[in-house]
Amino acid sequence: MTKVVHVKKTSISALCAVSTGWSFRGRIDPTDGAKTAVVQMRDTSPSGVDWTSCVRTEVAGRREPDWLRPGDILFPARGNVSLAVLIDARIGSLQAVAAPHFFVLRVSCPGVLPAWLVWWLNQDPAQRYLEQQAQSSTLVRNIARPALESVPVALPPLSRQEQIVELACAMQREETLLHRLRQTSQQIMTGLARDLLAG
């Protein structure tokens, strides 16, 4: 007999506090000796944040930033690829903020895994909803905060969330290994062609 999994229907606003990234007055330029890392779009990928590529700069303002911490979720407000990224334990003790074109989601509801919520936001139902709600200016898609907050969420029990996250991680590892295998195979073929040319 199949076990029935109870799924709660809710929204992002019921599960998270949503804020915007740190507002810089001008360009985000690197500053010698600065310790604050700024996460920009180019520093992110489906596997997380590449902290080594983040610009280090000074953060000025009357208030101290709400520093990023493990469990926070970054979601781009602009661009045609809108994938959520998890801030995980690799941030360590680094002092970091998100660039202003990110929304920062911080889970405020017990029984919700941030890694699972990242997975949900990147799946077709959430992506289609955001596509329908997005505002387009020329070729760039903009997602307003109310649109992100209203994304429908089908929330399963915590144990089911954990299973889904484990499966997603296994699939990501498999994809990474396949990519490396394809690269190695291509290098072998290129080497073979060069050997043939050299006689």
C-alpha beads as a LAMMPS data file, in Angstrom:
LAMMPS data file: protein, C-alpha beads

199 atoms
198 bonds

1 atom types
1 bond types

-500.0 500.0 xlo xhi
-500.0 500.0 ylo yhi
-500.0 500.0 zlo zhi

Masses

1 110.0

Atoms # bond

1 1 1 0.000 0.000 0.000
2 1 1 1.381 3.421 -0.997
3 1 1 1.973 5.811 1.867
4 1 1 0.038 9.064 1.495
5 1 1 2.259 12.146 1.682
6 1 1 0.416 15.200 2.988
7 1 1 1.382 18.309 1.031
8 1 1 0.606 21.773 2.332
9 1 1 -0.209 24.488 -0.230
10 1 1 1.397 27.815 0.659
11 1 1 3.501 30.645 -0.785
12 1 1 7.010 32.072 -0.503
13 1 1 5.792 34.985 1.643
14 1 1 4.434 32.534 4.242
15 1 1 7.766 30.722 4.465
16 1 1 10.409 33.427 4.049
17 1 1 11.376 36.980 4.801
18 1 1 12.289 38.523 1.427
19 1 1 14.661 41.496 1.162
20 1 1 16.827 43.036 -1.527
21 1 1 20.610 42.938 -1.778
22 1 1 22.817 45.725 -0.466
23 1 1 22.296 49.032 -2.264
24 1 1 25.565 50.430 -3.619
25 1 1 25.619 54.072 -4.726
26 1 1 27.800 53.428 -7.740
27 1 1 29.854 50.706 -9.349
28 1 1 31.053 47.803 -7.243
29 1 1 34.805 48.286 -7.476
30 1 1 37.409 46.168 -5.687
31 1 1 39.171 47.837 -2.749
32 1 1 42.638 46.765 -1.597
33 1 1 42.543 45.248 1.877
34 1 1 38.732 45.156 2.028
35 1 1 37.187 42.078 3.633
36 1 1 33.556 42.319 2.516
37 1 1 32.698 39.991 -0.380
38 1 1 29.951 41.028 -2.808
39 1 1 28.073 38.225 -4.559
40 1 1 27.172 39.141 -8.148
41 1 1 25.452 37.108 -10.851
42 1 1 28.761 36.020 -12.378
43 1 1 29.797 34.460 -9.039
44 1 1 26.840 32.065 -8.918
45 1 1 25.979 28.745 -10.544
46 1 1 23.490 25.945 -9.777
47 1 1 26.100 24.449 -7.439
48 1 1 26.367 27.613 -5.327
49 1 1 28.620 30.666 -4.945
50 1 1 32.239 30.800 -6.069
51 1 1 33.571 32.835 -3.154
52 1 1 37.043 33.151 -4.702
53 1 1 35.632 35.185 -7.615
54 1 1 33.655 37.651 -5.479
55 1 1 34.829 41.270 -5.461
56 1 1 36.134 42.504 -2.081
57 1 1 35.081 46.054 -1.321
58 1 1 34.107 48.500 1.423
59 1 1 30.443 48.754 2.378
60 1 1 29.438 52.261 3.431
61 1 1 26.204 53.282 5.093
62 1 1 24.601 54.373 8.343
63 1 1 23.493 50.874 9.218
64 1 1 25.421 47.631 9.278
65 1 1 24.436 45.240 6.486
66 1 1 22.424 42.128 7.215
67 1 1 25.313 39.815 6.370
68 1 1 24.635 36.680 4.346
69 1 1 24.613 33.456 6.332
70 1 1 24.209 29.727 5.659
71 1 1 20.627 28.934 4.686
72 1 1 20.022 32.222 2.881
73 1 1 18.737 31.954 -0.692
74 1 1 19.692 34.333 -3.499
75 1 1 17.251 34.899 -6.342
76 1 1 18.017 37.252 -9.266
77 1 1 15.543 40.065 -9.821
78 1 1 16.699 40.632 -13.394
79 1 1 17.761 38.448 -16.287
80 1 1 16.311 35.726 -18.454
81 1 1 17.739 32.948 -16.268
82 1 1 16.222 33.161 -12.785
83 1 1 17.658 30.338 -10.709
84 1 1 17.782 30.302 -6.930
85 1 1 21.169 29.737 -5.275
86 1 1 21.781 28.511 -1.726
87 1 1 24.305 30.107 0.613
88 1 1 25.737 27.024 2.290
89 1 1 28.371 26.300 4.943
90 1 1 31.189 27.138 2.504
91 1 1 30.673 30.827 3.345
92 1 1 32.396 30.072 6.667
93 1 1 33.141 33.260 8.616
94 1 1 33.276 35.409 5.473
95 1 1 31.569 38.792 5.714
96 1 1 29.422 38.994 2.576
97 1 1 26.488 40.830 1.028
98 1 1 24.451 40.248 -2.113
99 1 1 24.525 42.745 -4.986
100 1 1 21.346 44.847 -5.358
101 1 1 19.988 42.826 -8.298
102 1 1 19.381 39.857 -5.963
103 1 1 16.510 39.136 -3.640
104 1 1 17.608 37.502 -0.391
105 1 1 15.198 34.912 1.008
106 1 1 15.598 33.848 4.621
107 1 1 13.414 30.957 5.780
108 1 1 11.314 32.048 8.757
109 1 1 9.016 29.036 9.040
110 1 1 10.004 25.849 10.913
111 1 1 9.872 22.626 8.957
112 1 1 11.289 24.102 5.739
113 1 1 14.714 23.132 4.384
114 1 1 16.364 26.050 2.540
115 1 1 17.982 23.557 0.128
116 1 1 14.553 22.136 -0.671
117 1 1 13.111 25.606 -1.269
118 1 1 15.967 26.330 -3.705
119 1 1 15.079 23.106 -5.522
120 1 1 11.385 24.085 -5.663
121 1 1 12.076 27.585 -7.008
122 1 1 14.186 26.090 -9.805
123 1 1 11.518 23.599 -10.913
124 1 1 9.100 24.090 -13.785
125 1 1 5.926 25.054 -11.819
126 1 1 7.674 27.939 -10.000
127 1 1 9.618 28.992 -13.098
128 1 1 6.455 29.067 -15.234
129 1 1 4.645 31.124 -12.603
130 1 1 7.489 33.664 -12.512
131 1 1 7.585 33.758 -16.312
132 1 1 3.899 34.699 -16.339
133 1 1 4.354 37.351 -13.638
134 1 1 7.563 38.876 -15.010
135 1 1 7.765 42.370 -16.411
136 1 1 9.834 42.667 -19.593
137 1 1 11.757 45.743 -20.614
138 1 1 13.358 45.227 -24.031
139 1 1 15.065 41.833 -23.785
140 1 1 15.601 41.754 -20.015
141 1 1 13.078 40.116 -17.717
142 1 1 12.354 41.777 -14.371
143 1 1 10.779 40.022 -11.422
144 1 1 9.057 42.225 -8.861
145 1 1 9.223 41.371 -5.178
146 1 1 5.441 40.760 -4.877
147 1 1 5.663 38.265 -7.766
148 1 1 8.415 36.308 -6.016
149 1 1 6.598 36.413 -2.682
150 1 1 3.424 35.050 -4.287
151 1 1 5.079 31.998 -5.906
152 1 1 2.905 28.973 -4.992
153 1 1 4.672 26.298 -2.956
154 1 1 3.570 22.693 -2.424
155 1 1 5.262 21.911 0.896
156 1 1 5.740 18.217 1.790
157 1 1 6.834 16.954 5.237
158 1 1 10.446 17.558 6.265
159 1 1 11.435 13.921 5.709
160 1 1 10.203 14.126 2.109
161 1 1 12.061 17.412 1.597
162 1 1 15.269 15.712 2.759
163 1 1 14.759 12.835 0.293
164 1 1 14.226 15.261 -2.588
165 1 1 17.338 17.274 -1.682
166 1 1 19.452 14.098 -1.507
167 1 1 18.168 12.995 -4.912
168 1 1 18.814 16.430 -6.437
169 1 1 22.375 16.451 -5.034
170 1 1 23.035 12.967 -6.452
171 1 1 21.780 14.088 -9.872
172 1 1 23.987 17.195 -9.716
173 1 1 27.052 15.066 -8.900
174 1 1 26.199 12.742 -11.788
175 1 1 25.881 15.696 -14.168
176 1 1 29.272 17.049 -13.019
177 1 1 30.940 13.652 -13.575
178 1 1 29.363 13.312 -17.033
179 1 1 30.580 16.795 -17.962
180 1 1 34.140 15.880 -16.922
181 1 1 33.913 12.616 -18.869
182 1 1 32.789 14.475 -21.986
183 1 1 35.678 16.920 -21.609
184 1 1 38.195 14.069 -21.231
185 1 1 36.766 12.251 -24.265
186 1 1 37.007 15.423 -26.337
187 1 1 40.638 15.917 -25.273
188 1 1 41.435 12.322 -26.331
189 1 1 39.814 12.873 -29.741
190 1 1 41.645 16.174 -30.213
191 1 1 44.958 14.511 -29.315
192 1 1 44.266 11.664 -31.759
193 1 1 43.537 14.116 -34.576
194 1 1 46.754 16.032 -33.875
195 1 1 48.786 12.796 -33.828
196 1 1 47.338 11.825 -37.199
197 1 1 48.158 15.233 -38.639
198 1 1 51.716 15.016 -37.308
199 1 1 52.104 11.647 -39.004

Bonds

1 1 1 2
2 1 2 3
3 1 3 4
4 1 4 5
5 1 5 6
6 1 6 7
7 1 7 8
8 1 8 9
9 1 9 10
10 1 10 11
11 1 11 12
12 1 12 13
13 1 13 14
14 1 14 15
15 1 15 16
16 1 16 17
17 1 17 18
18 1 18 19
19 1 19 20
20 1 20 21
21 1 21 22
22 1 22 23
23 1 23 24
24 1 24 25
25 1 25 26
26 1 26 27
27 1 27 28
28 1 28 29
29 1 29 30
30 1 30 31
31 1 31 32
32 1 32 33
33 1 33 34
34 1 34 35
35 1 35 36
36 1 36 37
37 1 37 38
38 1 38 39
39 1 39 40
40 1 40 41
41 1 41 42
42 1 42 43
43 1 43 44
44 1 44 45
45 1 45 46
46 1 46 47
47 1 47 48
48 1 48 49
49 1 49 50
50 1 50 51
51 1 51 52
52 1 52 53
53 1 53 54
54 1 54 55
55 1 55 56
56 1 56 57
57 1 57 58
58 1 58 59
59 1 59 60
60 1 60 61
61 1 61 62
62 1 62 63
63 1 63 64
64 1 64 65
65 1 65 66
66 1 66 67
67 1 67 68
68 1 68 69
69 1 69 70
70 1 70 71
71 1 71 72
72 1 72 73
73 1 73 74
74 1 74 75
75 1 75 76
76 1 76 77
77 1 77 78
78 1 78 79
79 1 79 80
80 1 80 81
81 1 81 82
82 1 82 83
83 1 83 84
84 1 84 85
85 1 85 86
86 1 86 87
87 1 87 88
88 1 88 89
89 1 89 90
90 1 90 91
91 1 91 92
92 1 92 93
93 1 93 94
94 1 94 95
95 1 95 96
96 1 96 97
97 1 97 98
98 1 98 99
99 1 99 100
100 1 100 101
101 1 101 102
102 1 102 103
103 1 103 104
104 1 104 105
105 1 105 106
106 1 106 107
107 1 107 108
108 1 108 109
109 1 109 110
110 1 110 111
111 1 111 112
112 1 112 113
113 1 113 114
114 1 114 115
115 1 115 116
116 1 116 117
117 1 117 118
118 1 118 119
119 1 119 120
120 1 120 121
121 1 121 122
122 1 122 123
123 1 123 124
124 1 124 125
125 1 125 126
126 1 126 127
127 1 127 128
128 1 128 129
129 1 129 130
130 1 130 131
131 1 131 132
132 1 132 133
133 1 133 134
134 1 134 135
135 1 135 136
136 1 136 137
137 1 137 138
138 1 138 139
139 1 139 140
140 1 140 141
141 1 141 142
142 1 142 143
143 1 143 144
144 1 144 145
145 1 145 146
146 1 146 147
147 1 147 148
148 1 148 149
149 1 149 150
150 1 150 151
151 1 151 152
152 1 152 153
153 1 153 154
154 1 154 155
155 1 155 156
156 1 156 157
157 1 157 158
158 1 158 159
159 1 159 160
160 1 160 161
161 1 161 162
162 1 162 163
163 1 163 164
164 1 164 165
165 1 165 166
166 1 166 167
167 1 167 168
168 1 168 169
169 1 169 170
170 1 170 171
171 1 171 172
172 1 172 173
173 1 173 174
174 1 174 175
175 1 175 176
176 1 176 177
177 1 177 178
178 1 178 179
179 1 179 180
180 1 180 181
181 1 181 182
182 1 182 183
183 1 183 184
184 1 184 185
185 1 185 186
186 1 186 187
187 1 187 188
188 1 188 189
189 1 189 190
190 1 190 191
191 1 191 192
192 1 192 193
193 1 193 194
194 1 194 195
195 1 195 196
196 1 196 197
197 1 197 198
198 1 198 199
